[in-house]
């Protein structure tokens, strides 16, 4: 058994909140550069160039990538051989978010009640997801999620008879309805299987997968490729001004499900697909 003081978790969450709001991952920047090189519609090409310039400016650490610095989504994989000391895990994570957003001068966007709309003033509470895994390490992933893209998510409980075609049609229709709202080019996370609650989490977790990777399952790898092609054929383009680059990547995660169901969920990220991780 390994002891780990939760203050370490607080420190890393705070650091990642600031870092992910200023620096985009290498996979995302490379993907944007590749799409910009392929784009032949002049307005779209210019917008992609401006997006790349914005990323460069943000990386200097003074201005965030986007004015919507998001709800802090925190994913934790806690080894079952880890003994957490010094306080409660959830409190430690929220303290990290509080420090990161205050010390990093990041916009606080969380309201304490969905109808009363009073701002909490420190971007807490975070959206915290915890899994217990083998080992004696703690993996922390922080993914700030803006709501221009979050609001475009959808879920459907399809009948099994809908099959792959029904799933793909739902994903494409979701992206069509989203239009320019999620600040394309977008990253599309798709969850398939599980139940009503699990499938939404699968879609959100799919957004954490690298943009330069491939699905290990050839069936879903081919589905990702088909979906990317169909979404780009919509012609929405960067910021909705047309072109070939509506989406950068489609990532799919799946889970076993019930014989009577085919749940599918779509969670969309804008081109600022922010997330960072550390292992303690």
C-alpha beads as a LAMMPS data file, in Angstrom:
LAMMPS data file: protein, C-alpha beads

280 atoms
279 bonds

1 atom types
1 bond types

-500.0 500.0 xlo xhi
-500.0 500.0 ylo yhi
-500.0 500.0 zlo zhi

Masses

1 110.0

Atoms # bond

1 1 1 0.000 0.000 0.000
2 1 1 1.304 3.445 -0.998
3 1 1 0.361 6.646 0.835
4 1 1 -0.405 9.722 -1.276
5 1 1 -1.358 13.062 0.247
6 1 1 -4.273 14.601 -1.623
7 1 1 -2.445 17.955 -1.609
8 1 1 -0.413 16.532 -4.517
9 1 1 -3.621 16.042 -6.430
10 1 1 -4.672 19.615 -5.674
11 1 1 -1.367 20.954 -6.985
12 1 1 -1.540 18.998 -10.246
13 1 1 -5.186 19.814 -10.905
14 1 1 -4.425 23.526 -10.437
15 1 1 -1.452 23.332 -12.795
16 1 1 -3.392 21.413 -15.446
17 1 1 -6.328 23.839 -15.320
18 1 1 -3.972 26.658 -16.319
19 1 1 -1.853 24.658 -18.744
20 1 1 -4.731 23.144 -20.718
21 1 1 -6.360 26.534 -21.134
22 1 1 -3.186 27.930 -22.717
23 1 1 -1.535 25.110 -24.611
24 1 1 -3.139 22.759 -27.102
25 1 1 -1.755 19.242 -27.435
26 1 1 0.692 18.376 -30.198
27 1 1 -1.807 15.962 -31.748
28 1 1 -4.442 18.686 -32.119
29 1 1 -2.040 21.322 -33.478
30 1 1 -0.633 18.846 -35.997
31 1 1 -4.127 17.821 -37.081
32 1 1 -5.149 21.438 -37.613
33 1 1 -2.005 22.095 -39.657
34 1 1 -2.672 19.051 -41.825
35 1 1 -6.284 20.055 -42.455
36 1 1 -5.224 23.622 -43.282
37 1 1 -2.818 22.273 -45.903
38 1 1 -5.606 20.176 -47.463
39 1 1 -8.272 22.907 -47.416
40 1 1 -8.852 24.514 -50.825
41 1 1 -11.696 26.919 -49.969
42 1 1 -9.985 30.292 -49.446
43 1 1 -12.159 31.603 -46.565
44 1 1 -11.801 28.295 -44.724
45 1 1 -8.057 28.244 -45.253
46 1 1 -7.766 31.781 -43.865
47 1 1 -9.826 30.933 -40.785
48 1 1 -7.672 27.874 -40.095
49 1 1 -4.622 30.123 -40.350
50 1 1 -6.135 32.533 -37.801
51 1 1 -6.917 29.615 -35.488
52 1 1 -3.286 28.509 -35.657
53 1 1 -2.131 32.055 -34.868
54 1 1 -4.469 32.116 -31.863
55 1 1 -2.945 28.864 -30.606
56 1 1 0.542 30.350 -30.903
57 1 1 -0.441 33.485 -28.974
58 1 1 -2.141 31.472 -26.217
59 1 1 0.898 29.222 -25.798
60 1 1 2.842 32.238 -24.482
61 1 1 0.796 31.838 -21.293
62 1 1 -0.900 35.208 -20.925
63 1 1 -4.142 34.801 -22.883
64 1 1 -6.219 31.593 -22.865
65 1 1 -7.052 29.675 -26.033
66 1 1 -10.703 30.695 -25.692
67 1 1 -12.634 33.181 -23.560
68 1 1 -14.821 30.247 -22.448
69 1 1 -12.350 28.510 -20.171
70 1 1 -14.938 25.865 -19.542
71 1 1 -16.316 23.624 -16.873
72 1 1 -13.423 21.679 -15.373
73 1 1 -13.983 18.017 -16.199
74 1 1 -11.609 15.870 -14.136
75 1 1 -11.083 12.163 -14.758
76 1 1 -9.276 10.151 -12.095
77 1 1 -7.961 6.602 -12.227
78 1 1 -7.064 5.684 -8.660
79 1 1 -4.990 2.573 -8.056
80 1 1 -6.505 0.240 -5.487
81 1 1 -3.111 0.047 -3.765
82 1 1 -3.106 3.792 -3.090
83 1 1 -4.032 5.112 0.362
84 1 1 -5.143 8.732 -0.002
85 1 1 -4.304 10.860 3.041
86 1 1 -4.765 14.449 4.136
87 1 1 -8.412 14.946 3.253
88 1 1 -11.223 14.023 0.904
89 1 1 -10.465 13.371 -2.771
90 1 1 -13.371 15.434 -4.088
91 1 1 -12.439 18.391 -1.898
92 1 1 -8.827 18.167 -3.103
93 1 1 -9.888 18.237 -6.755
94 1 1 -12.221 21.194 -6.264
95 1 1 -9.517 23.081 -4.388
96 1 1 -7.199 22.495 -7.357
97 1 1 -9.805 23.872 -9.744
98 1 1 -10.398 26.860 -7.459
99 1 1 -6.683 27.683 -7.302
100 1 1 -6.077 27.120 -10.992
101 1 1 -8.911 29.345 -12.153
102 1 1 -8.161 32.101 -9.644
103 1 1 -4.372 32.153 -9.960
104 1 1 -4.552 31.691 -13.733
105 1 1 -7.108 34.529 -14.124
106 1 1 -9.405 32.171 -16.008
107 1 1 -13.096 32.897 -16.489
108 1 1 -15.364 31.406 -13.841
109 1 1 -18.437 29.974 -15.525
110 1 1 -20.182 27.711 -13.002
111 1 1 -23.529 28.584 -11.410
112 1 1 -24.647 26.909 -8.189
113 1 1 -28.173 26.197 -9.408
114 1 1 -29.329 25.658 -12.992
115 1 1 -32.348 27.969 -12.580
116 1 1 -31.248 30.558 -10.001
117 1 1 -28.015 31.112 -12.031
118 1 1 -25.818 32.463 -9.212
119 1 1 -22.129 32.187 -10.116
120 1 1 -20.039 30.252 -7.590
121 1 1 -17.169 32.645 -8.237
122 1 1 -14.363 30.071 -8.508
123 1 1 -15.451 27.659 -11.267
124 1 1 -16.277 24.913 -8.774
125 1 1 -17.616 22.359 -8.415
126 1 1 -15.789 20.393 -11.066
127 1 1 -17.302 17.496 -12.985
128 1 1 -15.413 14.622 -11.340
129 1 1 -15.295 11.063 -12.625
130 1 1 -13.402 8.399 -10.636
131 1 1 -12.431 4.840 -11.563
132 1 1 -10.702 2.362 -9.278
133 1 1 -7.996 0.486 -11.189
134 1 1 -5.188 -1.950 -10.325
135 1 1 -1.850 -0.556 -9.162
136 1 1 -0.471 2.136 -6.863
137 1 1 -0.662 5.201 -9.115
138 1 1 -3.195 7.980 -9.611
139 1 1 -3.825 9.253 -13.135
140 1 1 -5.362 12.712 -13.436
141 1 1 -6.864 14.084 -16.651
142 1 1 -8.201 17.643 -16.722
143 1 1 -10.372 18.625 -19.676
144 1 1 -11.910 22.117 -19.594
145 1 1 -15.172 21.942 -21.551
146 1 1 -16.747 25.004 -23.110
147 1 1 -20.497 25.015 -23.537
148 1 1 -20.738 26.267 -27.089
149 1 1 -19.811 22.710 -27.999
150 1 1 -21.216 20.979 -24.902
151 1 1 -24.695 22.299 -25.665
152 1 1 -24.640 20.501 -29.010
153 1 1 -24.417 17.018 -27.471
154 1 1 -27.241 14.531 -28.006
155 1 1 -28.221 11.057 -26.864
156 1 1 -30.540 8.476 -28.409
157 1 1 -31.774 5.118 -27.193
158 1 1 -32.030 3.387 -30.549
159 1 1 -33.578 -0.027 -31.124
160 1 1 -31.020 -2.729 -31.974
161 1 1 -32.592 -2.954 -35.433
162 1 1 -31.189 0.511 -36.224
163 1 1 -27.750 -1.092 -36.502
164 1 1 -24.600 0.683 -37.624
165 1 1 -26.495 2.711 -40.218
166 1 1 -28.820 4.158 -37.578
167 1 1 -25.893 5.024 -35.328
168 1 1 -24.006 6.783 -38.122
169 1 1 -27.075 8.692 -39.297
170 1 1 -27.656 9.944 -35.743
171 1 1 -24.060 11.137 -35.404
172 1 1 -24.099 12.961 -38.739
173 1 1 -27.492 14.516 -38.007
174 1 1 -26.182 15.754 -34.655
175 1 1 -23.268 17.485 -36.366
176 1 1 -25.563 18.955 -39.022
177 1 1 -27.881 20.395 -36.380
178 1 1 -24.892 21.773 -34.462
179 1 1 -23.818 23.791 -37.494
180 1 1 -21.449 26.606 -36.581
181 1 1 -22.457 26.688 -32.892
182 1 1 -19.575 24.534 -31.571
183 1 1 -16.912 26.591 -33.396
184 1 1 -15.820 24.089 -36.025
185 1 1 -13.661 22.396 -37.031
186 1 1 -14.884 20.050 -34.330
187 1 1 -13.758 16.871 -32.647
188 1 1 -16.590 14.363 -32.319
189 1 1 -16.765 11.927 -29.418
190 1 1 -19.176 9.041 -29.913
191 1 1 -20.327 6.577 -27.278
192 1 1 -22.099 3.367 -28.257
193 1 1 -23.541 0.862 -25.782
194 1 1 -23.862 0.753 -22.025
195 1 1 -27.031 2.418 -20.750
196 1 1 -28.483 5.954 -20.666
197 1 1 -25.887 7.310 -18.245
198 1 1 -22.881 5.273 -19.364
199 1 1 -23.159 6.100 -23.049
200 1 1 -22.921 9.842 -22.391
201 1 1 -19.743 9.330 -20.379
202 1 1 -18.315 7.134 -23.140
203 1 1 -18.837 9.951 -25.644
204 1 1 -17.120 12.471 -23.372
205 1 1 -14.218 10.103 -22.675
206 1 1 -13.816 9.534 -26.428
207 1 1 -12.823 13.204 -26.706
208 1 1 -9.744 12.405 -24.602
209 1 1 -8.406 9.987 -27.204
210 1 1 -5.534 11.313 -29.359
211 1 1 -6.305 12.850 -32.722
212 1 1 -3.359 11.053 -34.299
213 1 1 -4.388 7.596 -33.098
214 1 1 -6.495 4.789 -34.554
215 1 1 -9.263 2.722 -33.038
216 1 1 -7.933 -0.725 -32.172
217 1 1 -11.133 -2.357 -33.419
218 1 1 -11.180 -2.393 -37.250
219 1 1 -14.983 -2.243 -37.330
220 1 1 -15.076 0.988 -35.358
221 1 1 -11.961 2.343 -37.067
222 1 1 -13.780 2.099 -40.389
223 1 1 -16.893 3.640 -38.852
224 1 1 -14.820 6.596 -37.597
225 1 1 -13.430 7.109 -41.091
226 1 1 -16.879 6.954 -42.696
227 1 1 -18.305 9.383 -40.177
228 1 1 -15.449 11.857 -40.619
229 1 1 -15.959 11.829 -44.380
230 1 1 -19.739 12.282 -44.092
231 1 1 -19.448 15.106 -41.544
232 1 1 -16.927 16.964 -43.713
233 1 1 -19.224 16.533 -46.691
234 1 1 -21.805 18.659 -44.825
235 1 1 -19.779 21.687 -45.946
236 1 1 -20.215 23.607 -42.684
237 1 1 -16.481 24.342 -42.590
238 1 1 -14.364 26.343 -40.132
239 1 1 -16.577 28.668 -38.067
240 1 1 -19.457 27.844 -40.433
241 1 1 -18.053 29.648 -43.481
242 1 1 -17.973 26.559 -45.697
243 1 1 -15.169 24.306 -46.841
244 1 1 -13.928 20.759 -46.449
245 1 1 -12.918 20.991 -42.791
246 1 1 -15.977 20.659 -40.563
247 1 1 -14.457 17.986 -38.319
248 1 1 -10.885 17.085 -37.410
249 1 1 -11.499 13.611 -35.985
250 1 1 -14.183 11.204 -34.850
251 1 1 -13.366 8.976 -31.875
252 1 1 -15.624 6.127 -30.760
253 1 1 -15.783 4.310 -27.433
254 1 1 -18.062 1.361 -26.777
255 1 1 -19.378 -0.752 -23.910
256 1 1 -21.507 -3.909 -23.577
257 1 1 -25.235 -3.219 -23.544
258 1 1 -28.639 -4.876 -23.071
259 1 1 -30.140 -7.133 -25.725
260 1 1 -33.045 -4.696 -26.148
261 1 1 -31.028 -1.508 -26.609
262 1 1 -28.553 0.386 -28.764
263 1 1 -27.659 3.573 -26.861
264 1 1 -25.657 6.183 -28.760
265 1 1 -24.375 9.565 -27.594
266 1 1 -22.442 12.374 -29.255
267 1 1 -20.282 14.865 -27.361
268 1 1 -18.611 17.573 -29.427
269 1 1 -15.461 19.585 -28.808
270 1 1 -14.559 22.725 -30.692
271 1 1 -11.169 22.872 -32.415
272 1 1 -9.706 23.776 -29.008
273 1 1 -9.803 20.169 -27.828
274 1 1 -8.247 20.855 -24.425
275 1 1 -7.010 18.184 -22.053
276 1 1 -3.857 17.290 -20.154
277 1 1 -2.808 14.504 -17.830
278 1 1 -0.321 13.495 -15.188
279 1 1 0.379 10.296 -13.287
280 1 1 1.305 10.472 -9.597

Bonds

1 1 1 2
2 1 2 3
3 1 3 4
4 1 4 5
5 1 5 6
6 1 6 7
7 1 7 8
8 1 8 9
9 1 9 10
10 1 10 11
11 1 11 12
12 1 12 13
13 1 13 14
14 1 14 15
15 1 15 16
16 1 16 17
17 1 17 18
18 1 18 19
19 1 19 20
20 1 20 21
21 1 21 22
22 1 22 23
23 1 23 24
24 1 24 25
25 1 25 26
26 1 26 27
27 1 27 28
28 1 28 29
29 1 29 30
30 1 30 31
31 1 31 32
32 1 32 33
33 1 33 34
34 1 34 35
35 1 35 36
36 1 36 37
37 1 37 38
38 1 38 39
39 1 39 40
40 1 40 41
41 1 41 42
42 1 42 43
43 1 43 44
44 1 44 45
45 1 45 46
46 1 46 47
47 1 47 48
48 1 48 49
49 1 49 50
50 1 50 51
51 1 51 52
52 1 52 53
53 1 53 54
54 1 54 55
55 1 55 56
56 1 56 57
57 1 57 58
58 1 58 59
59 1 59 60
60 1 60 61
61 1 61 62
62 1 62 63
63 1 63 64
64 1 64 65
65 1 65 66
66 1 66 67
67 1 67 68
68 1 68 69
69 1 69 70
70 1 70 71
71 1 71 72
72 1 72 73
73 1 73 74
74 1 74 75
75 1 75 76
76 1 76 77
77 1 77 78
78 1 78 79
79 1 79 80
80 1 80 81
81 1 81 82
82 1 82 83
83 1 83 84
84 1 84 85
85 1 85 86
86 1 86 87
87 1 87 88
88 1 88 89
89 1 89 90
90 1 90 91
91 1 91 92
92 1 92 93
93 1 93 94
94 1 94 95
95 1 95 96
96 1 96 97
97 1 97 98
98 1 98 99
99 1 99 100
100 1 100 101
101 1 101 102
102 1 102 103
103 1 103 104
104 1 104 105
105 1 105 106
106 1 106 107
107 1 107 108
108 1 108 109
109 1 109 110
110 1 110 111
111 1 111 112
112 1 112 113
113 1 113 114
114 1 114 115
115 1 115 116
116 1 116 117
117 1 117 118
118 1 118 119
119 1 119 120
120 1 120 121
121 1 121 122
122 1 122 123
123 1 123 124
124 1 124 125
125 1 125 126
126 1 126 127
127 1 127 128
128 1 128 129
129 1 129 130
130 1 130 131
131 1 131 132
132 1 132 133
133 1 133 134
134 1 134 135
135 1 135 136
136 1 136 137
137 1 137 138
138 1 138 139
139 1 139 140
140 1 140 141
141 1 141 142
142 1 142 143
143 1 143 144
144 1 144 145
145 1 145 146
146 1 146 147
147 1 147 148
148 1 148 149
149 1 149 150
150 1 150 151
151 1 151 152
152 1 152 153
153 1 153 154
154 1 154 155
155 1 155 156
156 1 156 157
157 1 157 158
158 1 158 159
159 1 159 160
160 1 160 161
161 1 161 162
162 1 162 163
163 1 163 164
164 1 164 165
165 1 165 166
166 1 166 167
167 1 167 168
168 1 168 169
169 1 169 170
170 1 170 171
171 1 171 172
172 1 172 173
173 1 173 174
174 1 174 175
175 1 175 176
176 1 176 177
177 1 177 178
178 1 178 179
179 1 179 180
180 1 180 181
181 1 181 182
182 1 182 183
183 1 183 184
184 1 184 185
185 1 185 186
186 1 186 187
187 1 187 188
188 1 188 189
189 1 189 190
190 1 190 191
191 1 191 192
192 1 192 193
193 1 193 194
194 1 194 195
195 1 195 196
196 1 196 197
197 1 197 198
198 1 198 199
199 1 199 200
200 1 200 201
201 1 201 202
202 1 202 203
203 1 203 204
204 1 204 205
205 1 205 206
206 1 206 207
207 1 207 208
208 1 208 209
209 1 209 210
210 1 210 211
211 1 211 212
212 1 212 213
213 1 213 214
214 1 214 215
215 1 215 216
216 1 216 217
217 1 217 218
218 1 218 219
219 1 219 220
220 1 220 221
221 1 221 222
222 1 222 223
223 1 223 224
224 1 224 225
225 1 225 226
226 1 226 227
227 1 227 228
228 1 228 229
229 1 229 230
230 1 230 231
231 1 231 232
232 1 232 233
233 1 233 234
234 1 234 235
235 1 235 236
236 1 236 237
237 1 237 238
238 1 238 239
239 1 239 240
240 1 240 241
241 1 241 242
242 1 242 243
243 1 243 244
244 1 244 245
245 1 245 246
246 1 246 247
247 1 247 248
248 1 248 249
249 1 249 250
250 1 250 251
251 1 251 252
252 1 252 253
253 1 253 254
254 1 254 255
255 1 255 256
256 1 256 257
257 1 257 258
258 1 258 259
259 1 259 260
260 1 260 261
261 1 261 262
262 1 262 263
263 1 263 264
264 1 264 265
265 1 265 266
266 1 266 267
267 1 267 268
268 1 268 269
269 1 269 270
270 1 270 271
271 1 271 272
272 1 272 273
273 1 273 274
274 1 274 275
275 1 275 276
276 1 276 277
277 1 277 278
278 1 278 279
279 1 279 280
